[in-house]
């Protein structure tokens, strides 16, 4: 941060879709809630879905395996908690073009930054993929492989090379769709959601990254290093244009809408904890 400030260089920590665009969606949900709701911020949940590897192949595969070796950091009523990775399954409706998908707890950086920057006391993030047996495989690896193995990048890379041919074969039928859903709940019942869905993960990431680059070049970011949800990272007045640009080509993009716009409510299966 200090070096960036001294050099008068603006920078943000991430400019993809998640984390990145999802952080900005969360920031807009919170900003609007503070204007429209008389209640307190209670809970914010990130839900992510990618068909297969989304066309990213070994990259997303390696990242997913490494995350299985990390405790999930979440927040419950302001308290930092540790949970088991790829547990706490929820069946979430991602709306038009995607439908209902199973998602599982993962340790993702936007949970901490959103909790601290936006002041939401309860925050968590979940991820799921298709076909369904890949989710089963992730659970099996979490249970069968020691954490030391899953935290060793060289060993994980060997595992990726082993699975890569099979994964690529399945990707051919699974497609590359990606979807994000961000849910915000307030104490007075003011609940709002945002959904971003695209047929191709790789293309959507490129478009989103370009949108962030344009925002920085246009002066929306102050010198220093910032999270996207910070007003110094992406100025509040620049968020709307950023979201418009980043959502180009999506099959579904909504923000600040009531949950009834999605057909079904989240339903937790198994031992209900910190959804």
C-alpha positions in Angstrom: 0.0 0.0 0.0 2.7 2.5 1.0 4.8 2.0 -2.2 1.7 2.4 -4.3 0.8 5.6 -2.5 4.3 7.0 -2.8 4.3 6.2 -6.5 0.8 7.6 -7.0 -0.3 4.3 -8.5 -4.0 3.1 -8.2 -4.5 -0.6 -7.8 -7.2 -3.1 -6.8 -6.6 -6.5 -5.4 -8.7 -8.4 -7.9 -10.6 -7.7 -11.1 -12.2 -10.9 -12.2 -15.7 -12.1 -11.5 -15.3 -13.8 -8.2 -13.7 -12.3 -6.3 -13.9 -9.0 -8.0 -17.3 -8.3 -9.6 -19.1 -10.2 -6.8 -17.5 -7.8 -4.3 -18.9 -4.8 -6.2 -22.3 -6.4 -6.3 -22.2 -6.9 -2.6 -21.2 -3.3 -2.0 -24.1 -2.1 -4.1 -26.6 -4.4 -2.2 -25.3 -2.9 1.1 -25.4 0.7 -0.1 -28.9 0.4 -1.4 -30.1 -1.4 1.8 -28.8 1.5 3.9 -30.9 3.8 1.9 -34.1 1.7 1.7 -34.0 -0.3 5.0 -34.5 0.8 8.6 -33.1 -2.4 9.9 -29.5 -3.5 10.5 -27.4 -5.5 8.1 -27.5 -9.2 9.2 -26.2 -11.6 6.6 -24.5 -11.7 3.2 -23.9 -14.9 1.3 -21.9 -15.5 -1.9 -23.0 -18.5 -4.0 -20.9 -19.5 -7.0 -21.5 -22.1 -9.7 -19.3 -23.2 -12.6 -20.1 -26.0 -15.1 -17.1 -28.3 -15.2 -14.0 -26.2 -15.1 -15.6 -23.4 -17.0 -13.1 -24.0 -19.8 -10.3 -23.0 -17.5 -9.0 -26.6 -17.2 -6.0 -27.2 -14.9 -6.1 -23.7 -13.4 -9.5 -23.9 -11.7 -8.9 -27.6 -10.9 -5.7 -26.8 -9.0 -7.3 -23.9 -7.2 -10.2 -26.1 -6.1 -8.0 -28.9 -4.8 -5.8 -26.4 -2.9 -8.9 -24.9 -1.2 -9.9 -28.3 0.1 -6.8 -28.1 2.3 -7.9 -24.9 3.9 -10.3 -24.4 6.8 -13.2 -22.2 5.7 -13.2 -18.8 7.3 -16.7 -17.4 7.8 -18.3 -14.9 10.1 -21.3 -15.5 12.3 -22.8 -12.5 14.1 -19.4 -10.8 14.0 -17.5 -13.8 15.3 -14.8 -15.4 13.1 -15.4 -19.1 12.7 -13.7 -22.0 11.0 -15.7 -24.6 9.1 -15.0 -27.8 7.1 -14.3 -27.2 3.4 -16.9 -28.5 0.9 -19.5 -29.0 3.7 -22.8 -27.3 4.5 -24.4 -28.0 1.2 -27.2 -25.7 0.0 -29.4 -26.1 -3.0 -29.5 -22.7 -4.6 -31.6 -21.3 -7.5 -29.4 -19.3 -9.8 -32.4 -18.3 -11.9 -32.9 -18.1 -15.6 -30.5 -20.2 -17.7 -28.9 -22.0 -14.8 -31.5 -23.2 -12.3 -30.9 -24.9 -9.0 -27.4 -26.1 -8.1 -25.8 -27.6 -5.1 -23.1 -25.4 -3.5 -20.6 -26.0 -0.7 -18.6 -23.9 1.8 -15.1 -22.8 0.5 -12.5 -20.5 1.9 -12.7 -17.4 -0.3 -11.1 -14.0 0.3 -14.1 -11.9 -0.4 -15.7 -13.2 2.8 -13.2 -11.5 5.1 -12.9 -8.3 3.1 -16.7 -7.8 2.8 -17.2 -8.5 6.5 -14.5 -5.9 7.4 -15.2 -3.3 4.7 -19.0 -3.4 4.4 -19.6 -4.2 8.1 -21.9 -7.2 7.5 -21.8 -9.4 10.7 -22.5 -12.8 9.1 -20.8 -13.7 5.8 -20.0 -16.9 4.0 -19.2 -18.2 0.5 -20.2 -21.4 -1.3 -19.2 -23.0 -4.6 -20.5 -25.9 -6.7 -19.9 -27.5 -10.0 -21.4 -29.9 -12.6 -21.7 -32.8 -13.3 -22.9 -33.6 -9.7 -20.3 -36.4 -9.3 -17.5 -33.8 -9.4 -18.9 -32.4 -6.1 -18.9 -36.0 -4.7 -15.3 -36.3 -5.8 -14.3 -33.1 -4.0 -15.9 -34.4 -0.8 -14.1 -37.7 -1.2 -10.8 -36.0 -1.6 -11.4 -33.8 1.4 -12.1 -36.9 3.5 -9.5 -39.3 2.1 -6.4 -37.0 1.5 -4.6 -35.4 4.4 -4.5 -31.6 4.6 -0.7 -31.7 4.3 -1.1 -33.3 0.8 -3.8 -30.8 -0.3 -1.6 -27.9 0.8 1.4 -29.1 -1.2 1.3 -27.3 -4.6 3.6 -29.8 -6.2 1.5 -32.8 -5.1 -1.7 -31.1 -6.1 -0.2 -30.4 -9.5 0.5 -34.1 -9.9 -3.1 -34.8 -9.0 -4.3 -32.2 -11.5 -2.3 -33.9 -14.3 -3.8 -37.2 -13.4 -7.4 -35.9 -13.5 -7.0 -33.4 -16.3 -7.8 -35.7 -19.3 -11.0 -37.0 -17.7 -12.0 -33.5 -16.7 -11.5 -32.1 -20.2 -13.5 -34.9 -21.6 -16.4 -34.2 -19.3 -16.1 -30.4 -19.9 -17.0 -31.1 -23.5 -20.5 -32.0 -22.4 -20.8 -29.9 -19.2 -20.2 -26.6 -21.0 -18.6 -23.5 -19.5 -21.5 -21.7 -17.8 -20.8 -19.6 -14.7 -23.2 -18.0 -12.3 -22.9 -15.8 -9.1 -25.6 -15.1 -6.7 -25.2 -12.6 -3.8 -27.8 -12.5 -1.1 -28.2 -9.7 1.6 -30.6 -9.9 4.5 -31.5 -7.1 6.9 -33.1 -7.3 10.4 -36.4 -5.7 9.2 -36.9 -8.3 6.5 -35.4 -6.2 3.7 -33.8 -8.9 1.6 -32.2 -8.3 -1.8 -30.2 -10.4 -4.2 -28.0 -10.0 -7.2 -27.4 -12.6 -10.0 -24.8 -12.7 -12.7 -24.9 -15.6 -15.2 -22.9 -16.2 -18.4 -22.6 -19.1 -20.8 -18.8 -18.9 -20.9 -16.6 -18.4 -17.8 -13.5 -17.5 -19.8 -15.3 -14.8 -21.8 -17.0 -13.3 -18.8 -13.8 -13.1 -16.8 -12.1 -11.3 -19.7 -15.0 -8.8 -20.1 -15.1 -8.2 -16.3 -11.3 -7.6 -16.2 -11.5 -5.2 -19.0 -14.3 -3.3 -17.2 -12.1 -2.9 -14.1 -9.2 -1.8 -16.2 -11.3 0.9 -17.9 -12.6 2.0 -14.5 -9.1 2.5 -13.2 -7.9 4.3 -16.3 -10.9 6.6 -16.1 -9.8 7.6 -12.6 -12.3 5.7 -10.5 -9.5 4.2 -8.3 -7.5 6.3 -5.8 -3.7 5.8 -5.4 -2.9 2.8 -3.2 -4.1 -0.8 -3.1 -7.8 -1.4 -2.5 -10.5 -4.1 -2.4 -13.0 -3.6 -5.2 -15.8 -3.0 -2.7 -14.0 -0.1 -1.1 -15.0 3.4 -2.4 -11.3 4.1 -2.9 -11.1 0.9 -5.0 -14.1 1.6 -7.3 -15.8 4.9 -6.6 -19.5 4.6 -5.7 -20.6 6.7 -8.6 -18.5 4.5 -11.0 -20.1 1.2 -10.0 -23.1 1.3 -12.2 -21.0 1.8 -15.4 -18.6 -0.9 -14.2 -21.5 -3.4 -13.7 -23.0 -2.5 -17.1 -19.8 -3.1 -18.9 -18.9 -6.3 -17.0 -22.4 -7.8 -17.6 -22.1 -7.6 -21.3 -23.2 -10.9 -22.9 -24.7 -12.3 -19.8 -27.8 -14.5 -20.0 -29.0 -13.1 -16.7 -28.0 -10.1 -14.7 -30.1 -8.6 -11.9 -29.2 -6.5 -8.9 -31.1 -5.2 -5.9 -34.1 -7.4 -6.5 -36.4 -9.2 -4.0 -35.7 -12.9 -3.6 -39.1 -13.8 -5.0 -37.7 -13.0 -8.4 -36.0 -16.4 -8.2 -38.5 -19.2 -8.0 -37.4 -21.1 -4.9 -35.8 -20.2 -1.6 -32.4 -21.7 -0.4 -32.9 -25.0 1.5 -30.1 -26.4 3.6 -29.6 -30.1 3.6 -28.0 -31.9 6.6 -26.8 -30.2 9.7 -27.8 -26.6 9.4 -25.0 -24.3 10.4 -24.0 -20.8 9.4 -25.7 -20.7 6.0 
